[in-house]
Amino acid sequence: MRKITDLQFENTYRKLPEDFYHLVKPTPFNNPHLVAFNTDAAALIDLDSREAQSPEFSDYISGKKTLPGSDPLAMYYTGHQFGVYNPDIGDGRAILLGEVRNNKGESWDLHLKGSGRTEFSRVFDGRAVLRSSIREYLCSEAMNGLGIPTTRALCIIGSDEKVERETTERGAMIVRMAPTHVRFGSFEAFHYTDRADYVKLLADYVIEHHFPDIISESDKYSLFFSEVVDRTARLVSKWQSIGFTHGVMNTDNMSITGLTIDYGPYGFLEDYNPEFTPNHSDSFGRYSFQNQPAIAHWNLNKLAVALSSIIDGERAQKNLDEFRNIYSQSYVDIMSKKLGFNEELPEDVELIKRILDILVNNEVDYTIFFRKLGNISSSNSDDALYIVSMFEDGTAITDWIASYKLRLKAENSSDSRRKKEMDLINPKFILRNYLAENAIRKAVDDGDYLEIERLHRILRDPFSEQIQYQDYAAASPDWGKKLVISCSS
């Protein structure tokens, strides 16, 4: 394991033409201090976790001291925001410190968010606040625990600096990690400024570093787009199956490698409501839970436009048409596993639709319901009473359970085996907004960061029972269900 000053940087993005970025160093805090440190993420870059105890760690990470080998830059991109193209985006409050290569040969971006003004900041201050940094840290690690492709979070650096948002808040920085931070909007930036040569150059770069299996193919650009469609469809199917709502699916917030990226006004479904949107700025529900598959398809259309100078239009349209099939099949596969089925039967789709409709009509907690469902026996007629009690309409759920048990008997399902398998796909713990809010309030109001660490410990293993943390699996209190999240960071 390495010291912070011995990380092996290999800054490939810096080798692209300067139009792809703006060279800039972080604007450090005067008195940076460590708020949270993720040993799991540190291991991905061979960083010794004991480094976090060094007083110099925060100085190096936050830019007060320069990391040897790093080459900080702000990435250039544009994108469609709430359906409207915005040519003035880019890394306005984040800096790519560089790319660290580990002993396995894997490369990880170290991306510092909240690092101060860049060329792309416009009138903004380039800072992040402690509140949003805690939310991103916790959710990226919660998503990883759930098995959903995501950026990772290495650490949070706090400060005494005051940042003006809706109110005055404390500034913070978060270091997030990913194989790349290239987005759909990275390609849009060059397409809409008539620089097709740069679109091709960026595609060559991404293919070389992240899709090497197709680098020698004559139709590599079309294959590249097809792979992005596939990864995006499967990613969103996982979001939908777990109840995750991103909150702001602009094209500049869509990863070219199919990761969940840019955690802002996100939320997990609690009482099942397809119209749920956690973002108080999304008054029309464009990015609501139920709209996410359609928005992902819309965003892929915009990516196809951005790549139109290097891919065949007819073939790209076929890829786009295939999105719904990939998404639907992946979603049904996951939902079938959530219901404990070994094999898929044609009638399963109707059974899935029925239970989701019943959950909507009864405002039942999505996560708790599926976790409890694993306790049902295919033969015991009285074992479902504890589930029926969750519903106002006992008739509808009783009828569905009868159909469900017949379906289980049709494949001679083993109750014990099924429960074990269902508990590996239906989490007991999710990052409910009120849990994140509790951690934020303790950190901001009291300087107490222990709840961040406790939540991280729980959420990194969300499928295990963790009896000692039983209260964290309960439904949110009424005030917690009413929380809405601001885009401001």
PETA-V454228 format. One record per residue. N is the residue number from 1. RES is the residue in three letters. PSI is psi in whole degrees, -180 to 180 (* if undefined). D_FIRST is the distance of its C-alpha to the first C-alpha in whole Angstrom. Layout:
((N	RES	PSI	D_FIRST) (N	RES	PSI	D_FIRST))
This chain:
((1	MET	150	0) (2	ARG	157	4) (3	LYS	163	7) (4	ILE	-30	10) (5	THR	-3	12) (6	ASP	13	9) (7	LEU	144	9) (8	GLN	96	11) (9	PHE	142	15) (10	GLU	97	18) (11	ASN	77	21) (12	THR	-34	23) (13	TYR	-29	25) (14	ARG	-20	26) (15	LYS	-11	28) (16	LEU	162	30) (17	PRO	155	34) (18	GLU	-15	34) (19	ASP	-14	36) (20	PHE	-9	33) (21	TYR	174	31) (22	HIS	120	32) (23	LEU	124	30) (24	VAL	144	29) (25	LYS	152	27) (26	PRO	149	26) (27	THR	106	28) (28	PRO	159	26) (29	PHE	155	28) (30	ASN	-42	29) (31	ASN	70	27) (32	PRO	148	24) (33	HIS	156	23) (34	LEU	128	20) (35	VAL	-45	22) (36	ALA	148	20) (37	PHE	133	16) (38	ASN	104	15) (39	THR	-31	12) (40	ASP	-45	13) (41	ALA	-37	13) (42	ALA	-38	9) (43	ALA	-27	8) (44	LEU	-23	10) (45	ILE	19	9) (46	ASP	31	5) (47	LEU	125	5) (48	ASP	123	5) (49	SER	-22	8) (50	ARG	-16	10) (51	GLU	-29	10) (52	ALA	-23	13) (53	GLN	-11	15) (54	SER	136	15) (55	PRO	-19	18) (56	GLU	-12	17) (57	PHE	-50	15) (58	SER	-35	18) (59	ASP	-45	20) (60	TYR	-45	17) (61	ILE	-38	17) (62	SER	-3	21) (63	GLY	1	22) (64	LYS	-33	23) (65	LYS	147	21) (66	THR	129	20) (67	LEU	123	17) (68	PRO	127	16) (69	GLY	-15	17) (70	SER	160	18) (71	ASP	76	22) (72	PRO	139	23) (73	LEU	154	26) (74	ALA	127	28) (75	MET	143	29) (76	TYR	130	33) (77	TYR	167	35) (78	THR	-157	38) (79	GLY	167	39) (80	HIS	120	41) (81	GLN	119	41) (82	PHE	39	44) (83	GLY	-2	45) (84	VAL	133	46) (85	TYR	132	44) (86	ASN	113	43) (87	PRO	-3	42) (88	ASP	72	41) (89	ILE	-112	37) (90	GLY	176	34) (91	ASP	89	31) (92	GLY	-14	33) (93	ARG	24	30) (94	ALA	154	27) (95	ILE	133	25) (96	LEU	107	23) (97	LEU	-35	20) (98	GLY	-178	19) (99	GLU	125	17) (100	VAL	129	13) (101	ARG	129	13) (102	ASN	-178	10) (103	ASN	-18	9) (104	LYS	-4	12) (105	GLY	5	14) (106	GLU	143	15) (107	SER	134	16) (108	TRP	124	16) (109	ASP	137	18) (110	LEU	109	17) (111	HIS	115	21) (112	LEU	112	22) (113	LYS	131	25) (114	GLY	21	27) (115	SER	6	27) (116	GLY	180	30) (117	ARG	147	33) (118	THR	-179	33) (119	GLU	-23	36) (120	PHE	10	36) (121	SER	-20	36) (122	ARG	-123	40) (123	VAL	6	41) (124	PHE	166	38) (125	ASP	-8	36) (126	GLY	10	33) (127	ARG	159	31) (128	ALA	167	30) (129	VAL	162	31) (130	LEU	-41	29) (131	ARG	-55	31) (132	SER	-30	30) (133	SER	-40	27) (134	ILE	-42	26) (135	ARG	-43	28) (136	GLU	-43	26) (137	TYR	-50	23) (138	LEU	-41	25) (139	CYS	-39	26) (140	SER	-38	24) (141	GLU	-32	22) (142	ALA	-42	25) (143	MET	-39	26) (144	ASN	-42	22) (145	GLY	-31	23) (146	LEU	-5	27) (147	GLY	24	26) (148	ILE	129	27) (149	PRO	132	25) (150	THR	158	24) (151	THR	160	22) (152	ARG	170	19) (153	ALA	123	18) (154	LEU	-47	15) (155	CYS	166	17) (156	ILE	133	21) (157	ILE	124	22) (158	GLY	175	25) (159	SER	175	28) (160	ASP	1	31) (161	GLU	138	33) (162	LYS	135	36) (163	VAL	132	36) (164	GLU	119	39) (165	ARG	-134	39) (166	GLU	-32	42) (167	THR	178	42) (168	THR	125	40) (169	GLU	168	36) (170	ARG	135	33) (171	GLY	153	30) (172	ALA	166	27) (173	MET	149	24) (174	ILE	138	22) (175	VAL	115	19) (176	ARG	154	20) (177	MET	143	18) (178	ALA	157	20) (179	PRO	-32	20) (180	THR	154	23) (181	HIS	21	25) (182	VAL	138	28) (183	ARG	171	31) (184	PHE	-43	35) (185	GLY	-19	36) (186	SER	-36	34) (187	PHE	-36	36) (188	GLU	-35	39) (189	ALA	-40	39) (190	PHE	-29	40) (191	HIS	-47	42) (192	TYR	-2	44) (193	THR	20	44) (194	ASP	43	46) (195	ARG	69	43) (196	ALA	-30	43) (197	ASP	-33	41) (198	TYR	-31	38) (199	VAL	-47	38) (200	LYS	-42	38) (201	LEU	-42	35) (202	LEU	-40	33) (203	ALA	-43	34) (204	ASP	-42	33) (205	TYR	-49	29) (206	VAL	-42	29) (207	ILE	-46	30) (208	GLU	-43	28) (209	HIS	-21	25) (210	HIS	-13	25) (211	PHE	53	28) (212	PRO	-21	28) (213	ASP	-20	30) (214	ILE	6	33) (215	ILE	-28	33) (216	SER	1	35) (217	GLU	142	38) (218	SER	-27	41) (219	ASP	40	41) (220	LYS	-32	37) (221	TYR	-40	38) (222	SER	-39	40) (223	LEU	-38	38) (224	PHE	-49	35) (225	PHE	-42	37) (226	SER	-40	38) (227	GLU	-38	34) (228	VAL	-41	34) (229	VAL	-48	37) (230	ASP	-48	36) (231	ARG	-40	32) (232	THR	-43	34) (233	ALA	-44	37) (234	ARG	-36	34) (235	LEU	-50	32) (236	VAL	-33	35) (237	SER	-35	37) (238	LYS	-40	33) (239	TRP	-50	34) (240	GLN	-38	38) (241	SER	-29	37) (242	ILE	-14	35) (243	GLY	23	37) (244	PHE	134	35) (245	THR	118	36) (246	HIS	-43	35) (247	GLY	-27	37) (248	VAL	74	37) (249	MET	54	37) (250	ASN	159	38) (251	THR	-23	37) (252	ASP	-6	35) (253	ASN	19	33) (254	MET	119	32) (255	SER	138	29) (256	ILE	-16	30) (257	THR	12	28) (258	GLY	35	29) (259	LEU	155	27) (260	THR	125	28) (261	ILE	155	27) (262	ASP	73	29) (263	TYR	117	29) (264	GLY	-108	32) (265	PRO	58	35) (266	TYR	172	34) (267	GLY	154	36) (268	PHE	140	36) (269	LEU	138	39) (270	GLU	-95	41) (271	ASP	126	44) (272	TYR	118	45) (273	ASN	105	46) (274	PRO	-22	46) (275	GLU	4	47) (276	PHE	131	44) (277	THR	125	42) (278	PRO	-10	40) (279	ASN	112	40) (280	HIS	-13	43) (281	SER	-14	44) (282	ASP	69	45) (283	SER	-23	48) (284	PHE	-1	49) (285	GLY	27	47) (286	ARG	-42	45) (287	TYR	32	42) (288	SER	165	43) (289	PHE	-48	41) (290	GLN	-21	44) (291	ASN	-7	44) (292	GLN	-43	40) (293	PRO	-43	41) (294	ALA	-38	44) (295	ILE	-39	42) (296	ALA	-42	39) (297	HIS	-42	42) (298	TRP	-44	44) (299	ASN	-38	40) (300	LEU	-34	40) (301	ASN	-43	43) (302	LYS	-35	42) (303	LEU	-40	40) (304	ALA	-39	42) (305	VAL	-45	44) (306	ALA	-28	42) (307	LEU	7	41) (308	SER	-21	45) (309	SER	-12	45) (310	ILE	-6	43) (311	ILE	154	43) (312	ASP	126	46) (313	GLY	-41	48) (314	GLU	-41	50) (315	ARG	-38	47) (316	ALA	-38	45) (317	GLN	-38	47) (318	LYS	-40	47) (319	ASN	-43	43) (320	LEU	-39	44) (321	ASP	-29	47) (322	GLU	-17	44) (323	PHE	-48	42) (324	ARG	-38	44) (325	ASN	-44	44) (326	ILE	-48	41) (327	TYR	-51	40) (328	SER	-45	43) (329	GLN	-43	42) (330	SER	-43	38) (331	TYR	-46	39) (332	VAL	-39	42) (333	ASP	-48	40) (334	ILE	-44	37) (335	MET	-35	40) (336	SER	-40	42) (337	LYS	-37	39) (338	LYS	-29	39) (339	LEU	-4	42) (340	GLY	19	41) (341	PHE	139	43) (342	ASN	-32	42) (343	GLU	157	44) (344	GLU	134	46) (345	LEU	154	49) (346	PRO	-34	51) (347	GLU	-7	52) (348	ASP	-36	49) (349	VAL	-43	49) (350	GLU	-37	52) (351	LEU	-39	50) (352	ILE	-46	47) (353	LYS	-41	50) (354	ARG	-46	52) (355	ILE	-35	49) (356	LEU	-39	48) (357	ASP	-40	51) (358	ILE	-40	52) (359	LEU	-41	49) (360	VAL	-50	50) (361	ASN	-22	53) (362	ASN	1	52) (363	GLU	53	49) (364	VAL	144	47) (365	ASP	120	43) (366	TYR	-50	41) (367	THR	-45	38) (368	ILE	-40	40) (369	PHE	-51	43) (370	PHE	-33	41) (371	ARG	-43	39) (372	LYS	-28	42) (373	LEU	-27	43) (374	GLY	-15	41) (375	ASN	-6	43) (376	ILE	140	47) (377	SER	144	48) (378	SER	-12	50) (379	SER	-28	53) (380	ASN	123	54) (381	SER	-15	56) (382	ASP	-2	55) (383	ASP	-10	51) (384	ALA	4	51) (385	LEU	-36	53) (386	TYR	-26	50) (387	ILE	-44	49) (388	VAL	-35	52) (389	SER	-16	52) (390	MET	-13	50) (391	PHE	140	52) (392	GLU	-41	56) (393	ASP	92	57) (394	GLY	-26	57) (395	THR	-48	59) (396	ALA	-44	57) (397	ILE	-34	54) (398	THR	-43	56) (399	ASP	-41	57) (400	TRP	-43	54) (401	ILE	-38	52) (402	ALA	-44	55) (403	SER	-39	54) (404	TYR	-43	51) (405	LYS	-38	52) (406	LEU	-39	54) (407	ARG	-40	51) (408	LEU	-42	49) (409	LYS	-30	52) (410	ALA	-25	52) (411	GLU	20	49) (412	ASN	49	50) (413	SER	135	47) (414	SER	124	45) (415	ASP	-45	45) (416	SER	-43	42) (417	ARG	-44	40) (418	ARG	-43	40) (419	LYS	-43	39) (420	LYS	-44	36) (421	GLU	-38	35) (422	MET	-35	37) (423	ASP	-14	34) (424	LEU	-5	32) (425	ILE	-19	33) (426	ASN	103	35) (427	PRO	150	32) (428	LYS	-32	34) (429	PHE	135	32) (430	ILE	166	32) (431	LEU	83	31) (432	ARG	146	34) (433	ASN	-35	35) (434	TYR	-29	37) (435	LEU	-44	33) (436	ALA	-41	31) (437	GLU	-39	34) (438	ASN	-43	34) (439	ALA	-39	30) (440	ILE	-47	31) (441	ARG	-41	34) (442	LYS	-39	33) (443	ALA	-47	30) (444	VAL	-45	33) (445	ASP	-36	35) (446	ASP	-5	34) (447	GLY	25	30) (448	ASP	112	29) (449	TYR	7	26) (450	LEU	-33	26) (451	GLU	-30	28) (452	ILE	-47	25) (453	GLU	-40	22) (454	ARG	-47	25) (455	LEU	-42	26) (456	HIS	-42	23) (457	ARG	-40	22) (458	ILE	-46	26) (459	LEU	-16	25) (460	ARG	-13	22) (461	ASP	63	24) (462	PRO	-11	28) (463	PHE	-13	29) (464	SER	162	29) (465	GLU	-43	32) (466	GLN	60	30) (467	ILE	-33	33) (468	GLN	-16	32) (469	TYR	30	32) (470	GLN	-38	35) (471	ASP	-26	37) (472	TYR	-11	34) (473	ALA	-4	35) (474	ALA	161	39) (475	ALA	151	41) (476	SER	149	41) (477	PRO	164	43) (478	ASP	-41	46) (479	TRP	-32	45) (480	GLY	-28	41) (481	LYS	-16	43) (482	LYS	3	44) (483	LEU	134	41) (484	VAL	153	41) (485	ILE	141	38) (486	SER	149	39) (487	CYS	-21	37) (488	SER	140	37) (489	SER	*	33))
